[in-house]
Amino acid sequence: MPVALLAAGSIAPADAAHPLLTEDTGTQGLGNAQLELMVDSIRDRPPGVSVREQVTTAVLSYGVRDDVDLQLGLPHVRQHTHDAAGRRASEGALDATADIKWRFFEREALSLGLKTGVTLPTGDKDRGFGTGRVNWGALLIGSYEPGPLAFHSHFGYRRNNNALDQRTSLWHLSGALTYRATGNLKLVADLSADTESGRQPRRLAALQHPRARLFADAGVGYRCRPEAWARERGCGSRRALRRDPALVVDLAGWK
């Protein structure tokens, strides 16, 4: 089912501050936890096909040390396809992820981190919702935050063992600029490229954070491929479980 493969291959990384694609070196801190609930709506138009997807992802992060987080991601997809054969709808779980993130270097405004993890074959490979095998990958992360303007980047590799005749070695490069316009409003610009499908997602967004407890955000992204254009929207919310509980709503603007 070639069209369904879009579900497994078109999802933005769930490890960054939604709707960002780029990871930063920030961690939760010892004993703190954060639950991210994210929804991405993706429209794609390869030749002769129209595909609409809604990917819902839950990511739980827990700080085992001040500089180390454990993360578990559980994605689910609903997909609608329209082609010459008619209209079809399908849904199911995608491959789950388990990661560990370590910020191993800090000096003034510069910090470096490493994120490694595995992808578990929880998705149905026969419907294109998973690879059917355990995979692993790693990201080398850098953040430079001298003031209101900050830069984040990561470079990653994923071993894509699969039963679907896909590439087995995938590389990923991503960078983001963020600007804190006010105490509660952050503007971001993001660019990412990878070898999986040759697309280059670009995102612009506004993130507003009254306090880092509970917030929602939204964004719009465009993915460019040689053969087609795709448009992507996303929104998410996060609940941070801290020793000093608080409930704050935070909204972000569309790009």
Secondary structure, 3 states (H helix, E strand, C coil): CHHHHHHHHCCCCCCCCCCCCCCCCCCCCCCCEEEEEEEEEEEECCCCCEEEEEEEEEEEEEEEECCEEEEEEEEEEEEEEEECCEEEEEEEECCEEEEEEEEEEEECCEEEEEEEEEEECCCCHHHCCCCCCCEEEEEEEEEECCCCEEEEEEEEEEECCCCCCCCCEEEEEEEEEEEECCCCEEEEEEEEEECCCCCCCEEEEEEECCCCCEEEEEEEEEEECCCCEEEEEEEEEEEEECCCCCCCCCCCECC
